Amino acid sequence: MDAYCVKCKQKTEMKDPQEVTMKNGRKAMKGKCPTCGTGLYRILSK
């Protein structure tokens, strides 16, 4: 799963991705940037 890293300013492949459910019931993927270790978050489509 690709996500945009704000620190690296580029799209990167998530490290250790996990599917989570947000408060409003939508699904999202949560992981870390392999380069800098910053948390990445990507909202999935319905």
C-alpha positions as CSV (number, residue, x, y, z in Angstrom):
1,M,0.0,0.0,0.0
2,D,1.4,3.4,-1.0
3,A,1.0,6.5,1.0
4,Y,2.4,10.1,0.9
5,C,5.1,10.8,3.5
6,V,5.0,14.5,4.6
7,K,8.5,14.4,5.9
8,C,10.1,12.8,2.8
9,K,7.7,14.6,0.4
10,Q,7.2,11.5,-1.8
11,K,4.9,8.5,-2.1
12,T,6.4,5.4,-0.3
13,E,5.4,1.8,0.4
14,M,4.1,1.5,3.9
15,K,6.0,-0.6,6.4
16,D,3.9,-2.8,8.7
17,P,0.5,-1.8,7.3
18,Q,-2.6,-2.4,9.5
19,E,-6.2,-1.9,8.6
20,V,-8.0,0.3,11.2
21,T,-11.5,1.7,11.5
22,M,-11.9,5.4,12.2
23,K,-14.5,6.9,14.6
24,N,-16.9,7.6,11.7
25,G,-16.8,3.9,10.6
26,R,-14.6,4.3,7.5
27,K,-11.6,2.0,7.0
28,A,-8.0,3.3,6.7
29,M,-4.5,1.8,6.5
30,K,-2.0,2.8,9.1
31,G,1.8,2.2,8.8
32,K,5.3,3.7,8.9
33,C,7.6,5.2,6.4
34,P,10.6,2.8,5.7
35,T,12.9,5.8,5.2
36,C,12.3,8.1,8.1
37,G,9.9,6.2,10.4
38,T,7.1,8.8,10.3
39,G,3.6,7.4,10.7
40,L,1.6,7.1,7.5
41,Y,-2.2,7.1,7.2
42,R,-4.3,6.4,4.1
43,I,-8.1,6.5,4.0
44,L,-9.6,3.6,1.9
45,S,-12.5,4.0,-0.5
46,K,-15.9,2.6,0.5
